[in-house]
Amino acid sequence: LGISRSAISMYERGEREPDTATMEAIAALFGVDMNYLYGMPTVTFDDFTYALHNESKDLTEENKQKLLEMARLFKLGQQHGSGN
């Protein structure tokens, strides 16, 4: 990454913080999100959740509540149908 040993040592001791470009390089090296390096949770959406969000974002608040209630009914029906 082109980071000196002394800089890494200072990062480890908390005497210095890496800049954004360095943090991006470290995240890429380890294959993690930058939020992970900062100790923040990483939120990911599957394809269905992303599609549902896109379809529902322009709905009225009333229709959003109706959609949420429908999802709850589907979940309840699924639980009763599977014997849970």
N, C-alpha and C positions, 0 to 999 in steps of 0.2 A: 504493500500500500504506500510505500514511500514515507512511512512515519518513523522517526528516529526512536531509538531505544529510550532515550531520556524523556521524550514526549510521552511514550507509552507508560513509563514509570510515573510520570506526573499525573496522567489520567488515573492510574491505579491508586495512587495516594490521594486523589481528590484535590490536587493542587492546581489542576488545569482541566478544562473541558474541551473535547474535540469540537471543531466547527461543524456546521451542517454537512458540508461536502465530505468530511472525514467520517461522520456518522453514517452517511449514505453508503460510502465505500465499505465500511465495517459491516453494515447490514447486508449488503450485497454479497460480501465474502462469506458470511455465515448463512445466507439464504433466509434471513428473517426480516420482518417488518421493522421499520425504525421505531415504532411505538413499543415493540418488544424490548429494544435496547434501553428505552426510557422507563421501562417497568409499567407501561400502560397496556390495558387489554387490547387485543386486536379483534375487531368485529368483522366477520365475513358473512356473506350471504350466499346461499345456494341459488341456482338458476330460478327455481320456483319463487323463492322469496323476493328476488330481484324483479321478476316479471310481475308478481302481485303488487309490489310497490309501484312500479311504473303504471300499471292499470288503475290503481286506486288513488294516486296522488291528486287527481283533479276532481274527485268526488266531493260532494257536499259533506259536511260533518254528519248530517243525518244519514246519508247513504254509507258513510264509513262505519257508523255504528251498526247499521243493518248488516253490512258485510262481516263485521266482527261477530255479531250474533249468529249469523249463518255458519261461520267457521266453528263457533262453540257448539252449535247443534250437530255439525258433522262429526266433531270430535266425540261428543256424547254418544252419537249413534255408533261410531266405530268402537268405542269402549264396550257398549252393550252387545254389539255384534260379535266381538271377539271373546266374550265371556269374562271380561275384566270387571 
